[in-house]
Amino acid sequence: MSLSVQQVRMDNKHPTVKLSVHPSRALMDEAFVILVQNVPPGSQVTLHALHRCEDGHRWEACAHYVADSSGNINAADDCSVGGSYFGVEPMGLLWSLKPVPGSKPGLRMRKKNVQTPMVVTISVFKGHHTEAFMDQVPLASWVVERWYMAPGVRRIPITEQQLTGTLFLPPGPGPFPGLLDLWGGGGQLMEYRSALLASHGIASLALDYLTSKITTETGKMVDNQYFETAYRVLQQHPQVLGSRIAMLGLSLGTVFTLKMAVYSPVVKLRCAVCISGSHIQPVSGGPQQMMDLFSRNFEKISFSEQDEVIWRGLLLPIPSDPSLKVDVGRLQCPLLLVVGEDDQNWCSHESATDMKQMMERAGNDQLLTLLSYPETGHLIEPPYTPHTPSSMFRGAGVGQKMRVLWGGKTPEHSAAQEDSWRKIVTFLRRNLYGGSDPHAIHLSHL
Amino acid sequence: MFRSHVSVTTIRPAPLLTATPVRTLVDEQACIKASFLPSNHPVTVCARMRSDEGDLWQSFAHYNTNSRVNSDLSVGGSYSGCEPMGLFWSMQPAPGERDGLRLRKKCVESPYTVHISLLEGHVSPNQEPVKELAAVTAERWYMAPGVKRQEIRQNGLVGTLFIPPGPGPFPAMLDMWGMGGGLPEYRSSLFASRGYASFCLAYVGHKDLPGPPNTINVRDSYFQAAFQFLQDHSHIAADKVGIVGLSYGCYLTFHTATLAGVKVGHRKEHVEHQIHLPFQSLLSLKHILCILQILMKPLVLMQLEEITCPLMYIVGEDDLSVLSIENADLETLRAAGKSHLFTRLSYPGAGHLIEPPYSPMSRASFWVVKPEKLMTVWGGHPAPHAAAQEDAWKKMLEFMELNLRR
């Protein structure tokens, strides 16, 4: 701060300005209400959010408001007239966060440590500003914590049978419905979605299937049995209801979700969720064969005007050869497909259309729910975190990082994340907790 | 490896119990819902937590599900009827715990962790066997993120200052508790969590204060210095400082506000006895109680007329520890032309210890244990006392808002 505190006292003609954000501690997918009170009626103010992520990068967002005749602003009801977002957007300050000017290009915000909260400082400034917030003193500030893990959720590393994963168990006696959670081609062990699902009552196993310990040590990719082993570990866990297990995949994760759902004699799913993915794959192959398929089609890559890599053509055109796509007409459990119509990384929209047609022809399309979002890109994640239209990305096993185009326009993509997440959690709960089974057996744990 | 027995139940596997939000400030509501239960089914919701001293507190309520998923009326247990926060305020020490307990958070930087569970049937949580169907863990915090806590030991002052996040300057409160002594921080930390800097001040029964622990050994100048400390603080707006007191703290609130040199932005009081006592005459806490019941009315009335700022007076009508109700006399104030400054909140069924909302109450507890155990009956009945705490806190914050911010 360049001003002394004494000067603050003199300049700050509004010691009565009150800023509150409730709840100040929330789960990542919970909404908050930002209230500003006691500013001069009709005056211009800027709401600002600042977050320093785990990598040390700073992210900020701002919005311009005009106080009403009582001197109040409610970000849940009032319109932003400028800044990082426009209109009535209660959570806009979070989803419109962008790296501060001067940051490294191509950043993507992903929390690695889910046991600590994301801390955001929300401030209100006099006037309408879009920059140089660090040089000004706000009228008021508040601090919020955003958590991936609810209190009582247990985090359990899973290393048995050569698996690399983390299981999140909800609080309580259990047993709980379970879920196998697969991310995409970047690999690594991303825990945050599983932690959040456990906070909603689902025992969720985040599984690293590309950069697992065994792959790192041997240089060899795992095969399809790896997924079946993970399913078995989940099914046999004393705190998991073996008959109520789902799979959720994003991007490359959808390939194995669909493969397991339709073809595996071991994996019996109550339901499946596939986000931004495809059924196109060598049906009898595993991860290595999928990577080989990408390599063979490398000439189908294109580039944007900013030299960002566009991979959506890699699996097109939709094949008619049955060995090259999962026969979803044989699916026996409910399937929720979530796709962004501006997905520049996978041909998820075209794939979803093909899957729908296959299921209609087979007569099992009542199992399908398709959520298709305009102006929405590839990375459809839990809500209220920044949208990444493109970022530096290294595929697992690939030598260098490239600037990859994911797609999507920020306001529409963020709305899609909020809507789809709510529907995903409802779908999972309905299929995993609900269902009419009068002779349901409760397994006691002795 | 783990399953040797399979039992059949009419409740389909895993009903779901949720609390929204799971992390709240103590004065915020949490909504507890049970889903995926069969209809016409008796269930018990039970809440348990441990105090900072390790004592187990618990509450429970009996519900019947009907064709709607959630049923709102408790038909028995620690509370009955429609009480969204009943599980929290109706908690009592579990059977077998120590006598005479009162729930007061010592460490405000950590939350209370409340384990809320759903049990099959209408049961008491201590009756064996108890079948837990689902559970959720909620955290109840006394401090919002970003609030700063500073121990103050300067110029003879003994207290803790809480500053809200942000640049300030902030309106502030001087916060004083009763003759039980020590330094309870939890009300101040909550005020700071609502945007008011707050300084809780120890004046008796604290190891860092001079003299014997069960007498008040500080003079008027101590309270003046505390008030001045707030006014002089760089993060505090000097013309927006108020005082709050509970029990004996009310007397001090009153007294401090009328001291020469103390100009109070507004003032608020809270269950009280209005007696003028020279500090030096207090010998022991046991004697205090007796003296305070002898009302010295003329002195009291002189005090009231000296108000120069808005005063809120909160009293529980079932307060059994002091004769509070008789103390507030509107006639005198009217005669002095000052009745517009005075707000009186009087709660039937509420006892002496009107604390922040949704906190369990103690009808009686140990007030001191050394040199001899002294149990005090505070009064109050759980449901009306809880309603009083909720309403009084809300009105207190509105009163502070009106007088310290506008």
Interface residues (C-beta under 8 A of the other chain):
Chain A: M1 V5 Q6 V8 R9 N12 P15 T16 K18 L19 S20 H22 P23 S24 R25 A26 L27 E30 Q37 N38 V119 T121 S123 V137 P138 L139 A140 S141 W142 V143 V144 E145 W147 A150 P151 G152 P171 G172 P173 G174 P175 F176 P177 S199 H200 G201 Q236 P238 L241 R244 R429 Y433 G434 G435 D437 H439 A440 I441 H442 L443 S444 H445 L446
Chain B: M1 F2 R3 S4 H5 V6 S7 V8 T9 I11 R12 P13 A14 P15 L16 L17 T18 T20 P21 V22 R23 T24 L25 E28 S35 F36 T113 H115 S117 E132 L133 A134 A135 V136 T137 A138 E139 W141 A144 P145 G146 P165 G166 P167 G168 P169 F170 P171 S193 R194 G195 S234 H235 A237 K240 E401 L404 R405 R406
